[in-house]
Amino acid sequence: MNGTLEDVVASEIKPLGLELFELKLGGSKGRPVLDVRIEREDGQTVTVENCAAASRAIEAKLDQQEFGRGQYVLEVSSPGVERPLRNAKDWRRFVGSDVVVTTNAPGDPAGRRTDEVKIVGVEDDMDQEVAIVQDERGRERRFPLSAVEKARLAFHWKR
């Protein structure tokens, strides 16, 4: 295979206006399962058509390069409604959204904590990205993104 698997997948979906969000390689018994999560470069919602187009492009390239000797399972999807937030770009994109975040911020009397909060903003503070969030009571809290152990969008079913 020419280049890493991530490089190959990313280069095949880029002309479709898509970006690679995550790639996982798993499977058993000699049949690899390639789980590809994509997002749109324009920030819009990933559609079934986007996934189908990405799947066709990736499959054509993998078959050409004889990945898995042609015996593999390819799954293409969006990061989902409870997508993880991995970096400052993700936090900025979802300002105004509710997130479930686990932090372990130095100096926080609560220590390690998991909360559901609303993202108010992200700013630079002394060469580190700082999240500004608001809890359910409207209180503002700030913490460095480096203190985030994990974060994901919170999804609430409407009744």
Residue, then its C-alpha position, 0 to 999 in steps of 0.5 A: m500500500n502506498g502511504t499510510l491507510e489514513d493518508v490513502v483514505a483522506s486523499e480519496i475523500k478530499p475531492l468529494g469535499l469530505e475530511l477524515f474524522e476517524l479511522k479504526l481498523g479491526g476485525s478478526k479471522g483475517r478479514p479486516v474491518l475498516d471503520v471510517r468516520i467522515e465529516r464535510e469540509d463545509g461543516q454541514t451534516v453528513t448525508v447518506e449520499n456523502c457516505a455512499a460516495a466516500s465508500r465508492a471512492i475508498e473501495a475503488k482505491l483499496d481494491q486497486q492496491e489489493f488491501g486485505r487481498g480484497q477481503y475486507v469490510l468497509e463501514v463509512s459513517s458520520p461521527g454521529v450526534e454525540r460526536p467527540l470533541r477532540n481539539a480547539k477547532d471542534w470546540r469553536r465549531f460547536v459554540g452554543s452546543d451542549v456537551v458532556v465533558t470530563t476534566n481534570a483541571p489543576g486547581d479545580p477543587a472538585g478534581r476530576r469531574t464530568d458535567e453537562v455544559k454549554i460551550v460559550g466560547v474558546e479563547d487563547d490565554m497565555d499560549q493555551e486554549v481555554a474553554i468557556v462554558q456555562d452550567e445549567r444554573g448559568r454559572e460560567r466556568r473556564f478550563p484549559l482544553s489540555a485538562v479535558e480528558k474526554a468531551r462529546l456533544a450531548f444529544h437530547w431526544k425531543r418529546 
